[in-house]
Amino acid sequence: MLLRDWLIENNLTYTAAATRFGCSRPAVYYYAIGRMRPGAQICANIMRETGGEVTADDHQIAFMQAQQ
């Protein structure tokens, strides 16, 4: 599942997600729109906090979609 979809489904703001993931609000925004991909530690945090619903592959898909 893409991060942007997970945030909407779980009714989380970028700020609330940033607190859960251990990163900044702008970083969550950039990850959600596919402008940036998280590093290994933040990616692991996101996978843990989303119960495995958002994976490293999902970040790559979002990044590739944003490039089109």
mmCIF file of the N, C-alpha and C atoms, coordinates in Angstrom:
data_MODEL
# 
_entry.id   MODEL 
# 
loop_
_atom_site.group_PDB 
_atom_site.id 
_atom_site.type_symbol 
_atom_site.label_atom_id 
_atom_site.label_alt_id 
_atom_site.label_comp_id 
_atom_site.label_asym_id 
_atom_site.label_entity_id 
_atom_site.label_seq_id 
_atom_site.pdbx_PDB_ins_code 
_atom_site.Cartn_x 
_atom_site.Cartn_y 
_atom_site.Cartn_z 
_atom_site.occupancy 
_atom_site.B_iso_or_equiv 
_atom_site.pdbx_formal_charge 
_atom_site.auth_seq_id 
_atom_site.auth_comp_id 
_atom_site.auth_asym_id 
_atom_site.auth_atom_id 
_atom_site.pdbx_PDB_model_num 
ATOM 1   N N  . MET A 1 1  ? 0.852  -1.164 0.000   1.00 0.00 ? 1  MET A N  1 
ATOM 2   C CA . MET A 1 1  ? 0.000  0.000  0.000   1.00 0.00 ? 1  MET A CA 1 
ATOM 3   C C  . MET A 1 1  ? 0.903  1.234  0.000   1.00 0.00 ? 1  MET A C  1 
ATOM 4   N N  . LEU A 1 2  ? 0.550  2.219  -0.785  1.00 0.00 ? 2  LEU A N  1 
ATOM 5   C CA . LEU A 1 2  ? 1.334  3.451  -0.804  1.00 0.00 ? 2  LEU A CA 1 
ATOM 6   C C  . LEU A 1 2  ? 1.121  4.228  0.491   1.00 0.00 ? 2  LEU A C  1 
ATOM 7   N N  . LEU A 1 3  ? 2.161  4.918  0.911   1.00 0.00 ? 3  LEU A N  1 
ATOM 8   C CA . LEU A 1 3  ? 2.089  5.666  2.165   1.00 0.00 ? 3  LEU A CA 1 
ATOM 9   C C  . LEU A 1 3  ? 0.961  6.684  2.142   1.00 0.00 ? 3  LEU A C  1 
ATOM 10  N N  . ARG A 1 4  ? 0.792  7.381  1.022   1.00 0.00 ? 4  ARG A N  1 
ATOM 11  C CA . ARG A 1 4  ? -0.274 8.397  0.957   1.00 0.00 ? 4  ARG A CA 1 
ATOM 12  C C  . ARG A 1 4  ? -1.641 7.758  1.195   1.00 0.00 ? 4  ARG A C  1 
ATOM 13  N N  . ASP A 1 5  ? -1.844 6.565  0.650   1.00 0.00 ? 5  ASP A N  1 
ATOM 14  C CA . ASP A 1 5  ? -3.121 5.870  0.839   1.00 0.00 ? 5  ASP A CA 1 
ATOM 15  C C  . ASP A 1 5  ? -3.277 5.401  2.285   1.00 0.00 ? 5  ASP A C  1 
ATOM 16  N N  . TRP A 1 6  ? -2.193 4.933  2.875   1.00 0.00 ? 6  TRP A N  1 
ATOM 17  C CA . TRP A 1 6  ? -2.243 4.486  4.265   1.00 0.00 ? 6  TRP A CA 1 
ATOM 18  C C  . TRP A 1 6  ? -2.563 5.647  5.195   1.00 0.00 ? 6  TRP A C  1 
ATOM 19  N N  . LEU A 1 7  ? -1.957 6.805  4.940   1.00 0.00 ? 7  LEU A N  1 
ATOM 20  C CA . LEU A 1 7  ? -2.233 7.980  5.776   1.00 0.00 ? 7  LEU A CA 1 
ATOM 21  C C  . LEU A 1 7  ? -3.709 8.377  5.701   1.00 0.00 ? 7  LEU A C  1 
ATOM 22  N N  . ILE A 1 8  ? -4.263 8.365  4.507   1.00 0.00 ? 8  ILE A N  1 
ATOM 23  C CA . ILE A 1 8  ? -5.681 8.711  4.329   1.00 0.00 ? 8  ILE A CA 1 
ATOM 24  C C  . ILE A 1 8  ? -6.562 7.678  5.026   1.00 0.00 ? 8  ILE A C  1 
ATOM 25  N N  . GLU A 1 9  ? -6.277 6.403  4.781   1.00 0.00 ? 9  GLU A N  1 
ATOM 26  C CA . GLU A 1 9  ? -7.084 5.315  5.360   1.00 0.00 ? 9  GLU A CA 1 
ATOM 27  C C  . GLU A 1 9  ? -7.067 5.363  6.887   1.00 0.00 ? 9  GLU A C  1 
ATOM 28  N N  . ASN A 1 10 ? -5.941 5.783  7.453   1.00 0.00 ? 10 ASN A N  1 
ATOM 29  C CA . ASN A 1 10 ? -5.806 5.814  8.908   1.00 0.00 ? 10 ASN A CA 1 
ATOM 30  C C  . ASN A 1 10 ? -6.013 7.204  9.496   1.00 0.00 ? 10 ASN A C  1 
ATOM 31  N N  . ASN A 1 11 ? -6.445 8.131  8.640   1.00 0.00 ? 11 ASN A N  1 
ATOM 32  C CA . ASN A 1 11 ? -6.791 9.490  9.075   1.00 0.00 ? 11 ASN A CA 1 
ATOM 33  C C  . ASN A 1 11 ? -5.658 10.148 9.877   1.00 0.00 ? 11 ASN A C  1 
ATOM 34  N N  . LEU A 1 12 ? -4.433 10.032 9.344   1.00 0.00 ? 12 LEU A N  1 
ATOM 35  C CA . LEU A 1 12 ? -3.267 10.608 10.014  1.00 0.00 ? 12 LEU A CA 1 
ATOM 36  C C  . LEU A 1 12 ? -2.756 11.816 9.246   1.00 0.00 ? 12 LEU A C  1 
ATOM 37  N N  . THR A 1 13 ? -2.391 12.846 9.961   1.00 0.00 ? 13 THR A N  1 
ATOM 38  C CA . THR A 1 13 ? -1.754 14.013 9.347   1.00 0.00 ? 13 THR A CA 1 
ATOM 39  C C  . THR A 1 13 ? -0.273 13.707 9.149   1.00 0.00 ? 13 THR A C  1 
ATOM 40  N N  . TYR A 1 14 ? 0.376  14.520 8.327   1.00 0.00 ? 14 TYR A N  1 
ATOM 41  C CA . TYR A 1 14 ? 1.821  14.367 8.146   1.00 0.00 ? 14 TYR A CA 1 
ATOM 42  C C  . TYR A 1 14 ? 2.545  14.566 9.477   1.00 0.00 ? 14 TYR A C  1 
ATOM 43  N N  . THR A 1 15 ? 2.068  15.491 10.279  1.00 0.00 ? 15 THR A N  1 
ATOM 44  C CA . THR A 1 15 ? 2.697  15.766 11.576  1.00 0.00 ? 15 THR A CA 1 
ATOM 45  C C  . THR A 1 15 ? 2.586  14.568 12.510  1.00 0.00 ? 15 THR A C  1 
ATOM 46  N N  . ALA A 1 16 ? 1.389  13.990 12.601  1.00 0.00 ? 16 ALA A N  1 
ATOM 47  C CA . ALA A 1 16 ? 1.191  12.823 13.463  1.00 0.00 ? 16 ALA A CA 1 
ATOM 48  C C  . ALA A 1 16 ? 2.015  11.638 12.970  1.00 0.00 ? 16 ALA A C  1 
ATOM 49  N N  . ALA A 1 17 ? 2.067  11.455 11.655  1.00 0.00 ? 17 ALA A N  1 
ATOM 50  C CA . ALA A 1 17 ? 2.848  10.360 11.097  1.00 0.00 ? 17 ALA A CA 1 
ATOM 51  C C  . ALA A 1 17 ? 4.333  10.568 11.370  1.00 0.00 ? 17 ALA A C  1 
ATOM 52  N N  . ALA A 1 18 ? 4.796  11.798 11.246  1.00 0.00 ? 18 ALA A N  1 
ATOM 53  C CA . ALA A 1 18 ? 6.210  12.099 11.493  1.00 0.00 ? 18 ALA A CA 1 
ATOM 54  C C  . ALA A 1 18 ? 6.601  11.723 12.914  1.00 0.00 ? 18 ALA A C  1 
ATOM 55  N N  . THR A 1 19 ? 5.747  12.013 13.855  1.00 0.00 ? 19 THR A N  1 
ATOM 56  C CA . THR A 1 19 ? 6.008  11.653 15.246  1.00 0.00 ? 19 THR A CA 1 
ATOM 57  C C  . THR A 1 19 ? 6.118  10.140 15.398  1.00 0.00 ? 19 THR A C  1 
ATOM 58  N N  . ARG A 1 20 ? 5.225  9.420  14.748  1.00 0.00 ? 20 ARG A N  1 
ATOM 59  C CA . ARG A 1 20 ? 5.239  7.953  14.832  1.00 0.00 ? 20 ARG A CA 1 
ATOM 60  C C  . ARG A 1 20 ? 6.446  7.349  14.122  1.00 0.00 ? 20 ARG A C  1 
ATOM 61  N N  . PHE A 1 21 ? 6.843  7.945  12.997  1.00 0.00 ? 21 PHE A N  1 
ATOM 62  C CA . PHE A 1 21 ? 7.913  7.377  12.183  1.00 0.00 ? 21 PHE A CA 1 
ATOM 63  C C  . PHE A 1 21 ? 9.309  7.832  12.611  1.00 0.00 ? 21 PHE A C  1 
ATOM 64  N N  . GLY A 1 22 ? 9.382  8.903  13.399  1.00 0.00 ? 22 GLY A N  1 
ATOM 65  C CA . GLY A 1 22 ? 10.682 9.403  13.841  1.00 0.00 ? 22 GLY A CA 1 
ATOM 66  C C  . GLY A 1 22 ? 11.398 10.254 12.814  1.00 0.00 ? 22 GLY A C  1 
ATOM 67  N N  . CYS A 1 23 ? 10.622 11.041 12.070  1.00 0.00 ? 23 CYS A N  1 
ATOM 68  C CA . CYS A 1 23 ? 11.212 11.928 11.065  1.00 0.00 ? 23 CYS A CA 1 
ATOM 69  C C  . CYS A 1 23 ? 10.448 13.247 11.068  1.00 0.00 ? 23 CYS A C  1 
ATOM 70  N N  . SER A 1 24 ? 10.769 14.123 10.142  1.00 0.00 ? 24 SER A N  1 
ATOM 71  C CA . SER A 1 24 ? 10.113 15.431 10.091  1.00 0.00 ? 24 SER A CA 1 
ATOM 72  C C  . SER A 1 24 ? 8.808  15.370 9.296   1.00 0.00 ? 24 SER A C  1 
ATOM 73  N N  . ARG A 1 25 ? 7.946  16.372 9.511   1.00 0.00 ? 25 ARG A N  1 
ATOM 74  C CA . ARG A 1 25 ? 6.697  16.471 8.763   1.00 0.00 ? 25 ARG A CA 1 
ATOM 75  C C  . ARG A 1 25 ? 6.959  16.613 7.272   1.00 0.00 ? 25 ARG A C  1 
ATOM 76  N N  . PRO A 1 26 ? 7.910  17.493 6.855   1.00 0.00 ? 26 PRO A N  1 
ATOM 77  C CA . PRO A 1 26 ? 8.170  17.587 5.408   1.00 0.00 ? 26 PRO A CA 1 
ATOM 78  C C  . PRO A 1 26 ? 8.657  16.266 4.811   1.00 0.00 ? 26 PRO A C  1 
ATOM 79  N N  . ALA A 1 27 ? 9.436  15.500 5.575   1.00 0.00 ? 27 ALA A N  1 
ATOM 80  C CA . ALA A 1 27 ? 9.905  14.216 5.061   1.00 0.00 ? 27 ALA A CA 1 
ATOM 81  C C  . ALA A 1 27 ? 8.732  13.284 4.776   1.00 0.00 ? 27 ALA A C  1 
ATOM 82  N N  . VAL A 1 28 ? 7.771  13.221 5.683   1.00 0.00 ? 28 VAL A N  1 
ATOM 83  C CA . VAL A 1 28 ? 6.594  12.358 5.457   1.00 0.00 ? 28 VAL A CA 1 
ATOM 84  C C  . VAL A 1 28 ? 5.856  12.809 4.205   1.00 0.00 ? 28 VAL A C  1 
ATOM 85  N N  . TYR A 1 29 ? 5.703  14.113 4.042   1.00 0.00 ? 29 TYR A N  1 
ATOM 86  C CA . TYR A 1 29 ? 5.046  14.646 2.838   1.00 0.00 ? 29 TYR A CA 1 
ATOM 87  C C  . TYR A 1 29 ? 5.790  14.186 1.582   1.00 0.00 ? 29 TYR A C  1 
ATOM 88  N N  . TYR A 1 30 ? 7.112  14.346 1.567   1.00 0.00 ? 30 TYR A N  1 
ATOM 89  C CA . TYR A 1 30 ? 7.890  13.950 0.393   1.00 0.00 ? 30 TYR A CA 1 
ATOM 90  C C  . TYR A 1 30 ? 7.836  12.446 0.151   1.00 0.00 ? 30 TYR A C  1 
ATOM 91  N N  . TYR A 1 31 ? 7.834  11.650 1.196   1.00 0.00 ? 31 TYR A N  1 
ATOM 92  C CA . TYR A 1 31 ? 7.686  10.204 1.030   1.00 0.00 ? 31 TYR A CA 1 
ATOM 93  C C  . TYR A 1 31 ? 6.303  9.878  0.457   1.00 0.00 ? 31 TYR A C  1 
ATOM 94  N N  . ALA A 1 32 ? 5.285  10.551 0.961   1.00 0.00 ? 32 ALA A N  1 
ATOM 95  C CA . ALA A 1 32 ? 3.904  10.269 0.538   1.00 0.00 ? 32 ALA A CA 1 
ATOM 96  C C  . ALA A 1 32 ? 3.669  10.610 -0.932  1.00 0.00 ? 32 ALA A C  1 
ATOM 97  N N  . ILE A 1 33 ? 4.306  11.681 -1.415  1.00 0.00 ? 33 ILE A N  1 
ATOM 98  C CA . ILE A 1 33 ? 4.096  12.061 -2.820  1.00 0.00 ? 33 ILE A CA 1 
ATOM 99  C C  . ILE A 1 33 ? 5.124  11.419 -3.747  1.00 0.00 ? 33 ILE A C  1 
ATOM 100 N N  . GLY A 1 34 ? 6.081  10.675 -3.172  1.00 0.00 ? 34 GLY A N  1 
ATOM 101 C CA . GLY A 1 34 ? 7.066  9.980  -3.981  1.00 0.00 ? 34 GLY A CA 1 
ATOM 102 C C  . GLY A 1 34 ? 8.246  10.836 -4.411  1.00 0.00 ? 34 GLY A C  1 
ATOM 103 N N  . ARG A 1 35 ? 8.378  11.991 -3.827  1.00 0.00 ? 35 ARG A N  1 
ATOM 104 C CA . ARG A 1 35 ? 9.503  12.862 -4.189  1.00 0.00 ? 35 ARG A CA 1 
ATOM 105 C C  . ARG A 1 35 ? 10.821 12.360 -3.609  1.00 0.00 ? 35 ARG A C  1 
ATOM 106 N N  . MET A 1 36 ? 10.740 11.733 -2.449  1.00 0.00 ? 36 MET A N  1 
ATOM 107 C CA . MET A 1 36 ? 11.919 11.145 -1.792  1.00 0.00 ? 36 MET A CA 1 
ATOM 108 C C  . MET A 1 36 ? 11.567 9.751  -1.291  1.00 0.00 ? 36 MET A C  1 
ATOM 109 N N  . ARG A 1 37 ? 12.598 8.934  -1.120  1.00 0.00 ? 37 ARG A N  1 
ATOM 110 C CA . ARG A 1 37 ? 12.438 7.621  -0.504  1.00 0.00 ? 37 ARG A CA 1 
ATOM 111 C C  . ARG A 1 37 ? 13.141 7.646  0.851   1.00 0.00 ? 37 ARG A C  1 
ATOM 112 N N  . PRO A 1 38 ? 12.547 7.034  1.859   1.00 0.00 ? 38 PRO A N  1 
ATOM 113 C CA . PRO A 1 38 ? 13.186 7.031  3.180   1.00 0.00 ? 38 PRO A CA 1 
ATOM 114 C C  . PRO A 1 38 ? 14.419 6.138  3.206   1.00 0.00 ? 38 PRO A C  1 
ATOM 115 N N  . GLY A 1 39 ? 15.345 6.484  4.095   1.00 0.00 ? 39 GLY A N  1 
ATOM 116 C CA . GLY A 1 39 ? 16.502 5.635  4.337   1.00 0.00 ? 39 GLY A CA 1 
ATOM 117 C C  . GLY A 1 39 ? 16.082 4.370  5.063   1.00 0.00 ? 39 GLY A C  1 
ATOM 118 N N  . ALA A 1 40 ? 17.049 3.488  5.275   1.00 0.00 ? 40 ALA A N  1 
ATOM 119 C CA . ALA A 1 40 ? 16.760 2.172  5.839   1.00 0.00 ? 40 ALA A CA 1 
ATOM 120 C C  . ALA A 1 40 ? 16.083 2.237  7.202   1.00 0.00 ? 40 ALA A C  1 
ATOM 121 N N  . GLN A 1 41 ? 16.570 3.093  8.107   1.00 0.00 ? 41 GLN A N  1 
ATOM 122 C CA . GLN A 1 41 ? 16.007 3.141  9.461   1.00 0.00 ? 41 GLN A CA 1 
ATOM 123 C C  . GLN A 1 41 ? 14.575 3.679  9.453   1.00 0.00 ? 41 GLN A C  1 
ATOM 124 N N  . ILE A 1 42 ? 14.345 4.764  8.735   1.00 0.00 ? 42 ILE A N  1 
ATOM 125 C CA . ILE A 1 42 ? 12.985 5.325  8.679   1.00 0.00 ? 42 ILE A CA 1 
ATOM 126 C C  . ILE A 1 42 ? 12.048 4.368  7.957   1.00 0.00 ? 42 ILE A C  1 
ATOM 127 N N  . CYS A 1 43 ? 12.548 3.713  6.925   1.00 0.00 ? 43 CYS A N  1 
ATOM 128 C CA . CYS A 1 43 ? 11.725 2.716  6.220   1.00 0.00 ? 43 CYS A CA 1 
ATOM 129 C C  . CYS A 1 43 ? 11.314 1.594  7.176   1.00 0.00 ? 43 CYS A C  1 
ATOM 130 N N  . ALA A 1 44 ? 12.251 1.141  7.991   1.00 0.00 ? 44 ALA A N  1 
ATOM 131 C CA . ALA A 1 44 ? 11.931 0.108  8.986   1.00 0.00 ? 44 ALA A CA 1 
ATOM 132 C C  . ALA A 1 44 ? 10.909 0.629  9.988   1.00 0.00 ? 44 ALA A C  1 
ATOM 133 N N  . ASN A 1 45 ? 11.054 1.888  10.409  1.00 0.00 ? 45 ASN A N  1 
ATOM 134 C CA . ASN A 1 45 ? 10.080 2.483  11.331  1.00 0.00 ? 45 ASN A CA 1 
ATOM 135 C C  . ASN A 1 45 ? 8.700  2.541  10.703  1.00 0.00 ? 45 ASN A C  1 
ATOM 136 N N  . ILE A 1 46 ? 8.640  2.936  9.437   1.00 0.00 ? 46 ILE A N  1 
ATOM 137 C CA . ILE A 1 46 ? 7.351  3.022  8.740   1.00 0.00 ? 46 ILE A CA 1 
ATOM 138 C C  . ILE A 1 46 ? 6.725  1.635  8.616   1.00 0.00 ? 46 ILE A C  1 
ATOM 139 N N  . MET A 1 47 ? 7.526  0.647  8.241   1.00 0.00 ? 47 MET A N  1 
ATOM 140 C CA . MET A 1 47 ? 6.996  -0.716 8.126   1.00 0.00 ? 47 MET A CA 1 
ATOM 141 C C  . MET A 1 47 ? 6.453  -1.192 9.474   1.00 0.00 ? 47 MET A C  1 
ATOM 142 N N  . ARG A 1 48 ? 7.183  -0.919 10.554  1.00 0.00 ? 48 ARG A N  1 
ATOM 143 C CA . ARG A 1 48 ? 6.731  -1.333 11.891  1.00 0.00 ? 48 ARG A CA 1 
ATOM 144 C C  . ARG A 1 48 ? 5.440  -0.610 12.271  1.00 0.00 ? 48 ARG A C  1 
ATOM 145 N N  . GLU A 1 49 ? 5.407  0.698  12.091  1.00 0.00 ? 49 GLU A N  1 
ATOM 146 C CA . GLU A 1 49 ? 4.248  1.492  12.513  1.00 0.00 ? 49 GLU A CA 1 
ATOM 147 C C  . GLU A 1 49 ? 3.007  1.243  11.660  1.00 0.00 ? 49 GLU A C  1 
ATOM 148 N N  . THR A 1 50 ? 3.201  0.781  10.429  1.00 0.00 ? 50 THR A N  1 
ATOM 149 C CA . THR A 1 50 ? 2.053  0.487  9.567   1.00 0.00 ? 50 THR A CA 1 
ATOM 150 C C  . THR A 1 50 ? 1.680  -0.997 9.602   1.00 0.00 ? 50 THR A C  1 
ATOM 151 N N  . GLY A 1 51 ? 2.325  -1.744 10.474  1.00 0.00 ? 51 GLY A N  1 
ATOM 152 C CA . GLY A 1 51 ? 2.038  -3.174 10.548  1.00 0.00 ? 51 GLY A CA 1 
ATOM 153 C C  . GLY A 1 51 ? 2.414  -3.912 9.276   1.00 0.00 ? 51 GLY A C  1 
ATOM 154 N N  . GLY A 1 52 ? 3.424  -3.406 8.573   1.00 0.00 ? 52 GLY A N  1 
ATOM 155 C CA . GLY A 1 52 ? 3.875  -4.041 7.340   1.00 0.00 ? 52 GLY A CA 1 
ATOM 156 C C  . GLY A 1 52 ? 3.048  -3.704 6.122   1.00 0.00 ? 52 GLY A C  1 
ATOM 157 N N  . GLU A 1 53 ? 2.098  -2.796 6.274   1.00 0.00 ? 53 GLU A N  1 
ATOM 158 C CA . GLU A 1 53 ? 1.247  -2.437 5.135   1.00 0.00 ? 53 GLU A CA 1 
ATOM 159 C C  . GLU A 1 53 ? 1.971  -1.545 4.124   1.00 0.00 ? 53 GLU A C  1 
ATOM 160 N N  . VAL A 1 54 ? 2.953  -0.778 4.581   1.00 0.00 ? 54 VAL A N  1 
ATOM 161 C CA . VAL A 1 54 ? 3.754  0.064  3.691   1.00 0.00 ? 54 VAL A CA 1 
ATOM 162 C C  . VAL A 1 54 ? 5.181  -0.453 3.750   1.00 0.00 ? 54 VAL A C  1 
ATOM 163 N N  . THR A 1 55 ? 5.689  -0.918 2.610   1.00 0.00 ? 55 THR A N  1 
ATOM 164 C CA . THR A 1 55 ? 7.011  -1.538 2.545   1.00 0.00 ? 55 THR A CA 1 
ATOM 165 C C  . THR A 1 55 ? 7.977  -0.693 1.717   1.00 0.00 ? 55 THR A C  1 
ATOM 166 N N  . ALA A 1 56 ? 9.231  -1.112 1.692   1.00 0.00 ? 56 ALA A N  1 
ATOM 167 C CA . ALA A 1 56 ? 10.233 -0.430 0.871   1.00 0.00 ? 56 ALA A CA 1 
ATOM 168 C C  . ALA A 1 56 ? 9.826  -0.455 -0.602  1.00 0.00 ? 56 ALA A C  1 
ATOM 169 N N  . ASP A 1 57 ? 9.241  -1.550 -1.047  1.00 0.00 ? 57 ASP A N  1 
ATOM 170 C CA . ASP A 1 57 ? 8.779  -1.629 -2.440  1.00 0.00 ? 57 ASP A CA 1 
ATOM 171 C C  . ASP A 1 57 ? 7.716  -0.568 -2.729  1.00 0.00 ? 57 ASP A C  1 
ATOM 172 N N  . ASP A 1 58 ? 6.854  -0.310 -1.766  1.00 0.00 ? 58 ASP A N  1 
ATOM 173 C CA . ASP A 1 58 ? 5.818  0.707  -1.947  1.00 0.00 ? 58 ASP A CA 1 
ATOM 174 C C  . ASP A 1 58 ? 6.432  2.090  -2.116  1.00 0.00 ? 58 ASP A C  1 
ATOM 175 N N  . HIS A 1 59 ? 7.499  2.377  -1.376  1.00 0.00 ? 59 HIS A N  1 
ATOM 176 C CA . HIS A 1 59 ? 8.177  3.665  -1.524  1.00 0.00 ? 59 HIS A CA 1 
ATOM 177 C C  . HIS A 1 59 ? 8.802  3.779  -2.910  1.00 0.00 ? 59 HIS A C  1 
ATOM 178 N N  . GLN A 1 60 ? 9.357  2.680  -3.408  1.00 0.00 ? 60 GLN A N  1 
ATOM 179 C CA . GLN A 1 60 ? 9.947  2.686  -4.749  1.00 0.00 ? 60 GLN A CA 1 
ATOM 180 C C  . GLN A 1 60 ? 8.872  2.912  -5.801  1.00 0.00 ? 60 GLN A C  1 
ATOM 181 N N  . ILE A 1 61 ? 7.728  2.286  -5.647  1.00 0.00 ? 61 ILE A N  1 
ATOM 182 C CA . ILE A 1 61 ? 6.619  2.467  -6.595  1.00 0.00 ? 61 ILE A CA 1 
ATOM 183 C C  . ILE A 1 61 ? 6.176  3.920  -6.605  1.00 0.00 ? 61 ILE A C  1 
ATOM 184 N N  . ALA A 1 62 ? 6.010  4.515  -5.423  1.00 0.00 ? 62 ALA A N  1 
ATOM 185 C CA . ALA A 1 62 ? 5.590  5.921  -5.338  1.00 0.00 ? 62 ALA A CA 1 
ATOM 186 C C  . ALA A 1 62 ? 6.627  6.821  -6.004  1.00 0.00 ? 62 ALA A C  1 
ATOM 187 N N  . PHE A 1 63 ? 7.911  6.526  -5.785  1.00 0.00 ? 63 PHE A N  1 
ATOM 188 C CA . PHE A 1 63 ? 8.987  7.312  -6.382  1.00 0.00 ? 63 PHE A CA 1 
ATOM 189 C C  . PHE A 1 63 ? 8.939  7.218  -7.897  1.00 0.00 ? 63 PHE A C  1 
ATOM 190 N N  . MET A 1 64 ? 8.750  6.021  -8.430  1.00 0.00 ? 64 MET A N  1 
ATOM 191 C CA . MET A 1 64 ? 8.699  5.823  -9.878  1.00 0.00 ? 64 MET A CA 1 
ATOM 192 C C  . MET A 1 64 ? 7.469  6.502  -10.479 1.00 0.00 ? 64 MET A C  1 
ATOM 193 N N  . GLN A 1 65 ? 6.329  6.430  -9.789  1.00 0.00 ? 65 GLN A N  1 
ATOM 194 C CA . GLN A 1 65 ? 5.117  7.094  -10.278 1.00 0.00 ? 65 GLN A CA 1 
ATOM 195 C C  . GLN A 1 65 ? 5.311  8.606  -10.335 1.00 0.00 ? 65 GLN A C  1 
ATOM 196 N N  . ALA A 1 66 ? 6.006  9.151  -9.350  1.00 0.00 ? 66 ALA A N  1 
ATOM 197 C CA . ALA A 1 66 ? 6.226  10.594 -9.303  1.00 0.00 ? 66 ALA A CA 1 
ATOM 198 C C  . ALA A 1 66 ? 7.150  11.065 -10.423 1.00 0.00 ? 66 ALA A C  1 
ATOM 199 N N  . GLN A 1 67 ? 7.966  10.174 -10.957 1.00 0.00 ? 67 GLN A N  1 
ATOM 200 C CA . GLN A 1 67 ? 8.899  10.530 -12.026 1.00 0.00 ? 67 GLN A CA 1 
ATOM 201 C C  . GLN A 1 67 ? 8.219  10.604 -13.387 1.00 0.00 ? 67 GLN A C  1 
ATOM 202 N N  . GLN A 1 68 ? 7.034  10.058 -13.505 1.00 0.00 ? 68 GLN A N  1 
ATOM 203 C CA . GLN A 1 68 ? 6.333  10.010 -14.801 1.00 0.00 ? 68 GLN A CA 1 
ATOM 204 C C  . GLN A 1 68 ? 5.666  11.325 -15.124 1.00 0.00 ? 68 GLN A C  1 
# 
